[in-house]
Amino acid sequence: MLGVSSTRRAAVLAIVVCALALTVAVPLRNYVAQQQELAAVTEQQEALAAEVDELTRESTRLSDPAVTAAEARSRLGYVAPGETPYVVQLPVDPSTEVAPDPFRDEPWYRRLWRDVSEGPA
């Protein structure tokens, strides 16, 4: 018989199959990686579009002069000309009082020198 032995045929067939597998594996890996990246970018784009929509709604809401005036009153305490502002001061709860700072009257440079000269605690 002039043909090659069955072991050689099997070896050649295995080499051909491996070569084909490697030829297909790299493009397939690149395709899967690109699909994952595309999905991530699409998700990020959707999140950014939602944020743009929210900011556009907020901008539209704040462009109303009545809303701007209400925000200025609540956040900054502004009052219209001729109005009398009242500030309600609630009594201080003695249980939440902070202990007085013993170094409050000490100048900053003395505190700094004391901290440097004493070293780490």
BAMARGU-407523 format. One record per residue: residue number from 1; x, y, z of N, C-alpha, C in turn. Coordinates in pm, 1 decimal. Last residue first. Example, Ala and Ser with C-alpha at 12.3 -4.5 7.8 and 13.67 -1.06 7.14 Angstrom:
+-----+----------+----------+----------+----------+----------+----------+----------+----------+----------+
| num |      nxx |      nyy |      nzz |     caxx |     cayy |     cazz |      cxx |      cyy |      czz |
+-----+----------+----------+----------+----------+----------+----------+----------+----------+----------+
|   2 |   1285.0 |   -225.0 |    708.0 |   1367.0 |   -106.0 |    714.0 |   1290.0 |      3.0 |    787.0 |
|   1 |   1319.0 |   -569.0 |    780.0 |   1230.0 |   -450.0 |    780.0 |   1320.0 |   -330.0 |    780.0 |
+-----+----------+----------+----------+----------+----------+----------+----------+----------+----------+
This chain:
+-----+----------+----------+----------+----------+----------+----------+----------+----------+----------+
| num |      nxx |      nyy |      nzz |     caxx |     cayy |     cazz |      cxx |      cyy |      czz |
+-----+----------+----------+----------+----------+----------+----------+----------+----------+----------+
| 121 |    103.1 |   6122.3 |   6937.1 |     46.0 |   6070.4 |   7061.3 |     64.2 |   5921.3 |   7074.2 |
| 120 |    400.5 |   6275.6 |   6810.3 |    277.8 |   6195.8 |   6794.2 |    231.9 |   6137.2 |   6927.1 |
| 119 |    511.3 |   6585.9 |   6975.0 |    526.1 |   6468.7 |   6888.1 |    395.9 |   6391.3 |   6879.4 |
| 118 |    540.3 |   6818.4 |   7111.6 |    499.6 |   6698.3 |   7186.4 |    516.0 |   6572.9 |   7103.3 |
| 117 |    610.9 |   7003.5 |   6915.6 |    709.9 |   6973.1 |   7018.9 |    672.4 |   6847.3 |   7098.1 |
| 116 |    380.4 |   7014.0 |   6754.8 |    507.1 |   6971.1 |   6697.3 |    605.2 |   6928.2 |   6805.4 |
| 115 |    185.2 |   7102.8 |   6935.0 |    166.6 |   6975.5 |   6865.1 |    297.9 |   6923.4 |   6807.0 |
| 114 |    298.5 |   7347.6 |   7012.2 |    273.9 |   7246.3 |   7111.8 |    259.2 |   7108.9 |   7046.2 |
| 113 |    297.3 |   7482.7 |   6767.0 |    424.2 |   7454.5 |   6832.2 |    409.4 |   7345.1 |   6937.3 |
| 112 |     17.5 |   7494.0 |   6724.1 |    103.1 |   7425.2 |   6628.8 |    235.3 |   7387.3 |   6694.2 |
| 111 |    -60.0 |   7649.6 |   6941.1 |   -112.7 |   7513.8 |   6928.0 |    -24.3 |   7431.3 |   6834.5 |
| 110 |     75.6 |   7882.5 |   6872.8 |    112.4 |   7812.0 |   6996.6 |     61.4 |   7668.3 |   6994.4 |
| 109 |    -52.1 |   7953.6 |   6639.2 |     89.1 |   7919.2 |   6631.8 |    136.7 |   7851.1 |   6759.8 |
| 108 |   -314.6 |   8014.9 |   6718.3 |   -289.6 |   7897.1 |   6634.3 |   -143.7 |   7855.6 |   6634.8 |
| 107 |   -358.9 |   8110.7 |   7064.0 |   -331.2 |   8140.0 |   6922.1 |   -291.6 |   8013.7 |   6847.1 |
| 106 |   -624.3 |   8012.3 |   7276.7 |   -482.3 |   7998.8 |   7246.7 |   -458.6 |   8028.4 |   7098.4 |
| 105 |   -890.2 |   8001.5 |   7319.0 |   -828.5 |   8133.6 |   7325.9 |   -679.0 |   8129.6 |   7295.4 |
| 104 |   -935.8 |   7724.1 |   7294.0 |  -1003.7 |   7818.0 |   7205.2 |   -935.2 |   7954.9 |   7204.1 |
| 103 |   -854.4 |   7507.2 |   7434.2 |   -750.8 |   7581.9 |   7362.0 |   -810.6 |   7688.7 |   7271.8 |
| 102 |  -1073.8 |   7379.5 |   7536.4 |   -983.8 |   7445.7 |   7631.6 |   -877.4 |   7530.8 |   7561.5 |
| 101 |  -1391.6 |   7410.9 |   7411.5 |  -1255.2 |   7382.1 |   7368.9 |  -1159.1 |   7453.1 |   7463.2 |
| 100 |  -1671.6 |   7271.9 |   7584.3 |  -1590.8 |   7387.0 |   7541.6 |  -1448.1 |   7345.0 |   7509.9 |
|  99 |  -1871.7 |   7015.5 |   7440.8 |  -1781.9 |   7057.8 |   7548.3 |  -1695.9 |   7173.5 |   7499.4 |
|  98 |  -2183.5 |   7093.4 |   7298.0 |  -2047.2 |   7046.0 |   7278.9 |  -1961.7 |   7098.7 |   7393.6 |
|  97 |  -2512.6 |   6985.6 |   7374.3 |  -2408.5 |   7088.8 |   7378.3 |  -2270.7 |   7025.7 |   7368.4 |
|  96 |  -2716.3 |   6809.7 |   7389.4 |  -2637.8 |   6809.3 |   7265.7 |  -2529.1 |   6915.7 |   7264.9 |
|  95 |  -2844.0 |   6852.7 |   7625.4 |  -2778.7 |   6722.6 |   7609.5 |  -2693.1 |   6717.4 |   7483.4 |
|  94 |  -2967.7 |   7102.6 |   7606.1 |  -2843.3 |   7091.0 |   7683.9 |  -2771.9 |   6956.5 |   7665.3 |
|  93 |  -3074.7 |   7235.6 |   7310.2 |  -3091.8 |   7119.0 |   7395.3 |  -2962.4 |   7097.8 |   7472.9 |
|  92 |  -3160.4 |   7571.6 |   7273.1 |  -3056.4 |   7470.3 |   7258.1 |  -3082.4 |   7358.1 |   7357.5 |
|  91 |  -3469.0 |   7679.9 |   7126.5 |  -3375.9 |   7670.4 |   7240.0 |  -3279.3 |   7553.7 |   7219.3 |
|  90 |  -3472.9 |   7814.5 |   6794.7 |  -3518.7 |   7716.5 |   6891.7 |  -3420.1 |   7710.8 |   7007.5 |
|  89 |  -3558.2 |   8101.2 |   6641.8 |  -3444.5 |   8034.5 |   6704.0 |  -3498.1 |   7941.3 |   6812.0 |
|  88 |  -3674.4 |   8216.5 |   6342.4 |  -3714.4 |   8144.0 |   6462.6 |  -3592.0 |   8071.0 |   6515.9 |
|  87 |  -3676.4 |   8522.5 |   6201.6 |  -3593.0 |   8404.1 |   6218.4 |  -3631.7 |   8339.7 |   6350.2 |
|  86 |  -3848.5 |   8708.6 |   5963.1 |  -3846.4 |   8658.0 |   6099.1 |  -3761.3 |   8532.0 |   6100.9 |
|  85 |  -3849.5 |   9001.6 |   5761.0 |  -3806.0 |   8863.7 |   5784.3 |  -3808.0 |   8828.9 |   5932.8 |
|  84 |  -4096.9 |   9177.4 |   5609.9 |  -4021.2 |   9173.0 |   5734.2 |  -3979.8 |   9028.8 |   5760.1 |
|  83 |  -4097.6 |   9329.3 |   5285.9 |  -4132.2 |   9220.4 |   5376.4 |  -4044.1 |   9226.0 |   5500.6 |
|  82 |  -3988.8 |   9526.0 |   5127.2 |  -4109.8 |   9559.1 |   5202.0 |  -4152.6 |   9448.3 |   5296.8 |
|  81 |  -3860.2 |   9308.4 |   4881.9 |  -3861.2 |   9442.6 |   4940.5 |  -3995.6 |   9470.2 |   5008.2 |
|  80 |  -3850.4 |   8963.3 |   4990.5 |  -3885.9 |   9065.5 |   4892.2 |  -3882.9 |   9202.7 |   4959.7 |
|  79 |  -3563.6 |   8791.5 |   5117.4 |  -3700.1 |   8840.7 |   5133.1 |  -3724.7 |   8947.9 |   5028.3 |
|  78 |  -3359.7 |   8496.9 |   5140.6 |  -3393.1 |   8625.7 |   5079.4 |  -3537.6 |   8661.0 |   5109.1 |
|  77 |  -3248.0 |   8261.3 |   5234.7 |  -3315.5 |   8349.2 |   5329.7 |  -3347.7 |   8486.1 |   5272.7 |
|  76 |  -3140.8 |   8070.3 |   5074.0 |  -3055.8 |   8184.4 |   5107.6 |  -3119.6 |   8281.3 |   5205.8 |
|  75 |  -3336.9 |   7866.0 |   5051.9 |  -3195.2 |   7833.6 |   5069.9 |  -3114.2 |   7950.2 |   5123.9 |
|  74 |  -3591.3 |   7993.7 |   5041.2 |  -3567.6 |   7879.3 |   5129.4 |  -3419.6 |   7854.9 |   5155.0 |
|  73 |  -3558.4 |   8215.3 |   4863.5 |  -3616.1 |   8232.4 |   4997.7 |  -3577.1 |   8117.0 |   5089.3 |
|  72 |  -3452.6 |   8093.7 |   4637.6 |  -3376.1 |   8199.2 |   4705.0 |  -3428.0 |   8222.0 |   4845.7 |
|  71 |  -3665.0 |   7921.9 |   4572.0 |  -3534.9 |   7865.8 |   4610.3 |  -3450.3 |   7969.2 |   4684.8 |
|  70 |  -3859.7 |   8114.2 |   4507.1 |  -3883.0 |   8022.0 |   4618.5 |  -3752.7 |   7959.2 |   4666.5 |
|  69 |  -3738.2 |   8233.7 |   4285.6 |  -3765.9 |   8313.6 |   4405.2 |  -3787.7 |   8223.9 |   4526.2 |
|  68 |  -3734.8 |   8013.5 |   4111.0 |  -3609.5 |   8077.2 |   4150.5 |  -3628.2 |   8159.4 |   4277.6 |
|  67 |  -4007.1 |   7972.9 |   4080.8 |  -3926.3 |   7868.4 |   4143.9 |  -3793.9 |   7926.2 |   4192.1 |
|  66 |  -4074.3 |   8210.8 |   3950.4 |  -4136.8 |   8179.8 |   4079.2 |  -4056.7 |   8073.0 |   4153.5 |
|  65 |  -3929.4 |   8199.4 |   3707.5 |  -3895.0 |   8299.6 |   3809.7 |  -3956.3 |   8269.5 |   3945.9 |
|  64 |  -3807.7 |   7902.6 |   3569.4 |  -3929.8 |   7971.5 |   3611.4 |  -3894.8 |   8071.7 |   3721.9 |
|  63 |  -3577.1 |   7764.4 |   3546.8 |  -3588.3 |   7884.9 |   3464.5 |  -3715.8 |   7962.8 |   3495.7 |
|  62 |  -3598.5 |   7535.8 |   3694.2 |  -3533.4 |   7650.6 |   3757.4 |  -3539.9 |   7777.3 |   3673.3 |
|  61 |  -3720.0 |   7364.4 |   3508.4 |  -3789.5 |   7399.0 |   3632.5 |  -3730.1 |   7525.0 |   3695.2 |
|  60 |  -3519.5 |   7346.8 |   3316.0 |  -3649.2 |   7403.4 |   3279.3 |  -3725.1 |   7448.0 |   3403.5 |
|  59 |  -3324.5 |   7220.7 |   3471.7 |  -3297.9 |   7352.9 |   3413.9 |  -3427.8 |   7422.3 |   3375.3 |
|  58 |  -3453.4 |   6977.8 |   3523.2 |  -3417.2 |   7066.4 |   3634.7 |  -3391.2 |   7208.3 |   3584.9 |
|  57 |  -3469.8 |   6874.9 |   3263.3 |  -3593.1 |   6902.0 |   3339.9 |  -3564.7 |   6998.5 |   3454.6 |
|  56 |  -3195.7 |   6854.2 |   3212.0 |  -3278.5 |   6941.6 |   3127.3 |  -3408.6 |   6975.2 |   3199.3 |
|  55 |  -3122.3 |   6663.9 |   3399.9 |  -3067.8 |   6799.4 |   3411.0 |  -3145.8 |   6898.0 |   3325.2 |
|  54 |  -3265.8 |   6443.4 |   3298.3 |  -3292.3 |   6493.2 |   3433.7 |  -3242.5 |   6636.7 |   3449.7 |
|  53 |  -3142.9 |   6415.8 |   3046.7 |  -3286.1 |   6441.9 |   3057.2 |  -3321.9 |   6501.0 |   3192.9 |
|  52 |  -2881.4 |   6356.6 |   3127.3 |  -2907.5 |   6478.0 |   3049.0 |  -3054.9 |   6515.0 |   3056.5 |
|  51 |  -2927.7 |   6110.8 |   3251.4 |  -2878.1 |   6223.4 |   3331.3 |  -2901.7 |   6355.9 |   3258.6 |
|  50 |  -3005.4 |   5959.9 |   3031.4 |  -3099.9 |   5979.0 |   3141.7 |  -3057.7 |   6097.1 |   3228.4 |
|  49 |  -2766.1 |   5968.6 |   2888.1 |  -2886.6 |   6027.8 |   2829.3 |  -2991.7 |   6052.9 |   2936.9 |
|  48 |  -2600.4 |   5825.5 |   3061.8 |  -2572.5 |   5967.0 |   3036.3 |  -2693.1 |   6037.4 |   2975.1 |
|  47 |  -2721.6 |   5574.5 |   3042.2 |  -2714.7 |   5641.7 |   3172.1 |  -2689.6 |   5790.6 |   3153.9 |
|  46 |  -2680.0 |   5521.9 |   2769.8 |  -2816.1 |   5531.9 |   2821.0 |  -2819.1 |   5603.7 |   2955.7 |
|  45 |  -2399.8 |   5509.6 |   2769.2 |  -2467.7 |   5611.3 |   2689.0 |  -2611.3 |   5630.1 |   2737.0 |
|  44 |  -2357.5 |   5284.9 |   2926.6 |  -2307.6 |   5414.8 |   2972.1 |  -2377.2 |   5527.5 |   2897.6 |
|  43 |  -2470.7 |   5091.6 |   2758.3 |  -2526.2 |   5113.3 |   2892.5 |  -2482.9 |   5249.3 |   2946.8 |
|  42 |  -2296.0 |   5113.2 |   2541.6 |  -2438.6 |   5141.1 |   2522.9 |  -2505.7 |   5169.1 |   2657.1 |
|  41 |  -2059.0 |   5030.0 |   2660.3 |  -2068.4 |   5166.9 |   2609.1 |  -2214.8 |   5206.8 |   2588.6 |
|  40 |  -2125.9 |   4763.2 |   2717.6 |  -2089.1 |   4854.7 |   2825.6 |  -2103.0 |   5000.0 |   2780.9 |
|  39 |  -2172.8 |   4662.6 |   2459.6 |  -2280.1 |   4660.3 |   2559.2 |  -2251.3 |   4757.5 |   2672.9 |
|  38 |  -1917.6 |   4696.6 |   2349.3 |  -2031.7 |   4767.4 |   2291.4 |  -2147.8 |   4772.4 |   2389.8 |
|  37 |  -1773.3 |   4516.0 |   2505.7 |  -1741.0 |   4658.6 |   2511.0 |  -1855.4 |   4742.0 |   2456.0 |
|  36 |  -1894.6 |   4278.3 |   2421.3 |  -1901.2 |   4317.9 |   2561.8 |  -1872.6 |   4466.7 |   2576.7 |
|  35 |  -1824.2 |   4282.0 |   2150.4 |  -1965.8 |   4281.8 |   2187.9 |  -1983.1 |   4323.8 |   2334.0 |
|  34 |  -1546.9 |   4267.7 |   2169.9 |  -1608.4 |   4387.5 |   2113.1 |  -1756.6 |   4395.6 |   2147.5 |
|  33 |  -1521.0 |   4010.3 |   2276.1 |  -1471.4 |   4125.6 |   2351.9 |  -1534.2 |   4254.5 |   2300.2 |
|  32 |  -1626.5 |   3857.2 |   2064.8 |  -1692.3 |   3854.8 |   2195.6 |  -1648.7 |   3975.2 |   2279.0 |
|  31 |  -1436.6 |   3916.6 |   1863.7 |  -1577.9 |   3947.4 |   1843.9 |  -1650.8 |   3954.4 |   1978.0 |
|  30 |  -1200.5 |   3813.8 |   1973.0 |  -1211.5 |   3957.7 |   1945.3 |  -1357.0 |   3999.7 |   1929.8 |
|  29 |  -1271.5 |   3540.9 |   1976.3 |  -1241.7 |   3610.7 |   2102.2 |  -1253.0 |   3760.8 |   2083.6 |
|  28 |  -1295.7 |   3499.7 |   1701.2 |  -1411.6 |   3480.4 |   1786.9 |  -1392.7 |   3550.5 |   1920.9 |
|  27 |  -1033.1 |   3541.9 |   1610.1 |  -1140.3 |   3633.2 |   1569.0 |  -1265.3 |   3620.8 |   1655.7 |
|  26 |   -915.7 |   3320.6 |   1762.5 |   -874.1 |   3460.0 |   1780.6 |   -980.7 |   3556.9 |   1731.4 |
|  25 |  -1045.9 |   3081.8 |   1670.6 |  -1051.0 |   3123.6 |   1810.1 |  -1018.1 |   3271.5 |   1828.0 |
|  24 |   -993.4 |   3015.6 |   1404.3 |  -1127.4 |   3064.3 |   1438.8 |  -1129.4 |   3127.0 |   1578.2 |
|  23 |   -732.6 |   2931.2 |   1415.7 |   -769.0 |   3033.0 |   1317.4 |   -904.2 |   3094.7 |   1351.2 |
|  22 |   -746.7 |   2729.3 |   1604.4 |   -673.0 |   2851.7 |   1636.7 |   -708.2 |   2965.0 |   1540.7 |
|  21 |   -897.4 |   2544.5 |   1453.0 |   -949.2 |   2595.6 |   1579.9 |   -879.3 |   2724.9 |   1619.4 |
|  20 |   -722.2 |   2493.0 |   1239.4 |   -852.3 |   2555.0 |   1213.6 |   -911.2 |   2615.8 |   1341.0 |
|  19 |   -514.6 |   2374.7 |   1384.1 |   -489.3 |   2497.0 |   1307.7 |   -620.0 |   2569.8 |   1277.6 |
|  18 |   -649.1 |   2150.2 |   1483.8 |   -593.6 |   2251.3 |   1576.2 |   -568.5 |   2383.3 |   1504.7 |
|  17 |   -705.0 |   2018.7 |   1241.0 |   -815.9 |   2061.8 |   1328.6 |   -767.3 |   2168.3 |   1426.1 |
|  16 |   -442.2 |   1967.2 |   1152.0 |   -532.8 |   2049.3 |   1070.6 |   -647.6 |   2102.6 |   1156.4 |
|  15 |   -353.4 |   1799.9 |   1356.5 |   -284.5 |   1926.6 |   1331.1 |   -374.4 |   2020.7 |   1251.7 |
|  14 |   -529.8 |   1585.1 |   1323.8 |   -528.5 |   1659.6 |   1450.2 |   -462.2 |   1795.2 |   1432.0 |
|  13 |   -455.0 |   1497.2 |   1067.6 |   -591.5 |   1546.0 |   1090.1 |   -599.0 |   1628.4 |   1218.5 |
|  12 |   -196.5 |   1413.6 |   1124.3 |   -217.8 |   1523.3 |   1028.9 |   -355.6 |   1583.3 |   1047.7 |
|  11 |   -258.0 |   1205.4 |   1303.4 |   -175.0 |   1317.8 |   1346.5 |   -194.8 |   1438.1 |   1255.6 |
|  10 |   -407.2 |   1035.5 |   1139.8 |   -469.4 |   1092.1 |   1259.6 |   -390.8 |   1213.7 |   1308.6 |
|   9 |   -211.0 |    966.9 |    953.5 |   -332.9 |   1036.4 |    909.9 |   -401.2 |   1103.2 |   1027.9 |
|   8 |    -32.3 |    833.2 |   1118.6 |      9.0 |    959.0 |   1054.5 |   -112.0 |   1038.3 |   1007.6 |
|   7 |   -192.9 |    617.2 |   1184.3 |   -143.3 |    704.7 |   1290.7 |   -100.4 |    838.4 |   1233.6 |
|   6 |   -231.0 |    490.3 |    941.7 |   -346.9 |    552.4 |   1006.5 |   -304.6 |    645.9 |   1120.7 |
|   5 |     23.7 |    569.4 |    698.8 |    -34.9 |    488.4 |    804.9 |   -148.3 |    563.9 |    873.5 |
|   4 |    -38.1 |    654.1 |    355.5 |     24.5 |    677.8 |    485.7 |    -46.1 |    595.4 |    592.6 |
|   3 |    -26.2 |    439.8 |     64.5 |    -79.6 |    545.6 |    152.8 |     -2.6 |    555.9 |    283.7 |
|   2 |     49.1 |    219.9 |    -83.0 |    128.0 |    341.1 |    -95.6 |     83.2 |    452.1 |      0.2 |
|   1 |     80.9 |   -118.0 |      0.0 |      0.0 |      0.0 |      0.0 |     86.1 |    125.7 |      0.0 |
+-----+----------+----------+----------+----------+----------+----------+----------+----------+----------+
